């Protein structure tokens, strides 16, 4: 990495080390089922540091930084032992908006190595969702492959890619993703199906109600319960 890229990494390391809190870190680690160590820096404090980064170096870097530069920084942060650095890596990807359909394999790599819902549920509705909006036909084909992927987090990402689409939801793609996964026993897949149906029910309750009624025997109880939450009074 160049000296400027090292400065980015060191900016976050120096700020975070000053705020390290082992007691809070223990609770954060337990909340994520001990997937990784934590520094003990919660989201509000990280957001303040992100603001400082933008004003102190981020805005000037935007003029010169490349997608390869961002990916280099991301991988250095990703490999550090504490999970806050991975959250920071995702912030940088979003801030510099260097993700593209040509680099979808990089996002796939992060989802797989992130290996838990906190990473998947940031990347899927934000980055993958954006790419689906911008490259609908190409991304539909990619997501139809993803939903049949060996890795469960990639399948969950395909399901949740339209989480924020509301009236722009592609119901054919949504239905396909659910049909391909609705028989799975995996909790995080069942939960994702319920979540995407619940969110879409705010926009199109009739579609969701009809879908659940038509496939009630196949969908898991968890998916039905989650997907029906806003349909009770409809």
Secondary structure as the mmCIF struct_conf table of DSSP 4:
data_model
#
loop_
_struct_conf.conf_type_id
_struct_conf.id
_struct_conf.beg_label_comp_id
_struct_conf.beg_label_asym_id
_struct_conf.beg_label_seq_id
_struct_conf.end_label_comp_id
_struct_conf.end_label_asym_id
_struct_conf.end_label_seq_id
HELX_RH_AL_P HELX_RH_AL_P1 UNK A 3 UNK A 19
HELX_RH_AL_P HELX_RH_AL_P2 UNK A 22 UNK A 31
TURN_TY1_P TURN_TY1_P1 UNK A 32 UNK A 34
BEND BEND1 UNK A 35 UNK A 36
STRN STRN1 UNK A 37 UNK A 37
HELX_RH_AL_P HELX_RH_AL_P3 UNK A 43 UNK A 53
HELX_RH_PI_P HELX_RH_PI_P1 UNK A 54 UNK A 58
HELX_RH_AL_P HELX_RH_AL_P4 UNK A 59 UNK A 61
TURN_TY1_P TURN_TY1_P2 UNK A 62 UNK A 64
HELX_RH_AL_P HELX_RH_AL_P5 UNK A 67 UNK A 78
TURN_TY1_P TURN_TY1_P3 UNK A 79 UNK A 79
BEND BEND2 UNK A 80 UNK A 81
STRN STRN2 UNK A 82 UNK A 82
TURN_TY1_P TURN_TY1_P4 UNK A 83 UNK A 83
HELX_RH_AL_P HELX_RH_AL_P6 UNK A 84 UNK A 96
TURN_TY1_P TURN_TY1_P5 UNK A 97 UNK A 97
HELX_RH_3T_P HELX_RH_3T_P1 UNK A 101 UNK A 103
HELX_RH_AL_P HELX_RH_AL_P7 UNK A 104 UNK A 114
BEND BEND3 UNK A 116 UNK A 116
HELX_RH_AL_P HELX_RH_AL_P8 UNK A 117 UNK A 122
HELX_RH_PI_P HELX_RH_PI_P2 UNK A 123 UNK A 128
HELX_RH_AL_P HELX_RH_AL_P9 UNK A 129 UNK A 134
BEND BEND4 UNK A 135 UNK A 135
HELX_RH_AL_P HELX_RH_AL_P10 UNK A 136 UNK A 146
TURN_TY1_P TURN_TY1_P6 UNK A 147 UNK A 148
BEND BEND5 UNK A 150 UNK A 151
HELX_RH_AL_P HELX_RH_AL_P11 UNK A 152 UNK A 160
TURN_TY1_P TURN_TY1_P7 UNK A 161 UNK A 164
HELX_RH_3T_P HELX_RH_3T_P2 UNK A 166 UNK A 168
HELX_RH_AL_P HELX_RH_AL_P12 UNK A 171 UNK A 181
TURN_TY1_P TURN_TY1_P8 UNK A 182 UNK A 183
HELX_RH_AL_P HELX_RH_AL_P13 UNK A 187 UNK A 201
TURN_TY1_P TURN_TY1_P9 UNK A 202 UNK A 203
HELX_RH_AL_P HELX_RH_AL_P14 UNK A 205 UNK A 214
TURN_TY1_P TURN_TY1_P10 UNK A 215 UNK A 218
BEND BEND6 UNK A 219 UNK A 219
HELX_RH_AL_P HELX_RH_AL_P15 UNK A 221 UNK A 227
TURN_TY1_P TURN_TY1_P11 UNK A 228 UNK A 233
#
